[in-house]
Amino acid sequence: MATANNIRQRLQATTNIVVSGQTIRNRLHNFGLRARRPVRGTTLTADHRAARRAWCTQHVRWQRQQWAQVLFTDESRFCLEPADGRIRVWRRRGERFAEGAVLERQRFGGGSVMVCGGISTRLRTPLYHVVGNLTGVRYQNEILQPLTVPALQAIGPRAILQDDNAPPHRSAAVNTFIQQARVNRMLWPANSPDLNPIEHMWDELCRRVQQHHPPPAYLGQLLQWLQQEWNGVPRAFICNLIHSMRQRCVECLAHNGGHTRY
């Protein structure tokens, strides 16, 4: 991944040929390349891809009634100030998800609130505000026991918990609690947010909050609006996200375990 100026600098450093950034852009245009925003994604190693292929192979034939048993959960951080979206990558039409056109996600810092929630076709959990660092003990006491387990019970006896492989989720104490509570937990491939439909719930939440004018002035107001908009997302929107699970698996397999458009 490189900008036109990056290419110009590399060309000059390796060949001692001096050209302008505009000349580089013109040549890229001649090859059918255009500057577009990169897709943001996680880093995928060969092991990650293999695990994603295995998971998608196992679940690609699941029917909607099976996905309806799953409670998809996650944490997300929201900032008062949006991230800079002006980065561009040169690519051809149809290459949006090519490896070199995906910008790997980085965690962002201060001026933010972290929230946790879960969605299924039947219900959503309350949106919980995570204050400070989330540990395994806190995940168990503040999220699993009071929010996740009751939601699973409401879904029914065949309910399945989906959570990712973040350290708090996989601590020894949490694993013991999961077994004792007889929670049916889905194995999850590492670095696979694109396979989790709740990621698009976070995107929708962000869009809804950004429609408030003026924007939130302080973190308490941001949290209030996040919780308000979380409850306001139509159930049909959530169902459509979860109904996309088969296609997510299909695309992941088609890309040999690589990034999908989700």
Residue, then its C-alpha position, 0 to 999 in steps of 0.5 A: m500500500a503506497t501513495a503516489n508520493n511514497i512511490r515517487q520517493r522510493l523511485q528516487a531512492t532506488t534509481n536516483i530518478v526524480v519525477s513529480g508526484q503528478t507524473i506518478r499519478n498520471r502513469l497510475h491512471n494509465f494502468g487503470l489505477r485510481a486513488r480510493r479509500p482503503v478498506r480497514g481490516t486486521t492482519l491475517t497470517a497463514d494460520h489465521r487464514a487456515a482457521r477462518r477456512a475451517w470455521c467457514t467450511q463448518h458453518v457455511r451450510w447453516q440455515r437461518q434457524q441455526w444462526a437465530q440461536v447465536l448471540f453475537t457479542d463484542e466490545s467497541r470503543f467510540c471516540l469524540e473525534p472521528a478518525d481521519g478518513r482521508i487516506r487513499v490507496w491506488r487500485r483498480r475497479g473491483e480490487r477493493f478487498a485485494e490484500g494490498a488495498v486493505l488498511e490494517r486496523q489500529r487501536f485508537g486512544g483517548g477521548s473515548v468510551m468503551v461499550c459492550g453488547g450482544i445481538s441476535t435475531r430475537l433480542r439485543t442485550p443492554l449496551y453496557h459501559v465498560v469503565g477502565n480495563l476489562t479483565g476476565v473477572r470483570y467480564q464475568n461479573e459485569i457482563l456474562q452473569p448479569l447480561t449475557v447469560p440472561a440473554l442466552q436463556a431468553i433465546g432458548p435452550r439451544a442458544i450459543l454464545q459467540d465472543d472473540n478471543a480477547p484475553p478477558h474472554r478466554s481467562a481461566a476464570v471465565n472458562t470455568f464459569i462458562q462450563q459451570a453455567r453450561v453455556n454453549r460457546m462457539l469456537w471463533p477464528a482469531n482476527s475475524p471481525d468481518l465474520n461477526p455481524i455485530e461489527h456492522m451494528w457498531d458502524e450503524l451506531c456510529r452513523r446514528v450518533q454522527q447525525h446528531h447536531p451539534p456533535p457530542a460535547y463530552l463523553g457522558q453525552l456520547l455514551q447517552w447517545l450511544q445507548q439511545e441509538w443502540n435501542g433505536v436500531p430496528r430489529a429488521f436491521i439486526c436480522n439482516l446482519i445475521h442473515s448475511m452469515r452464510q454469504r460471509c462464509v462463502e466469501c471468506l472461502a472464495h478468498n482462501g480465508g482472506h478478507t471479505r467485503y464485510 
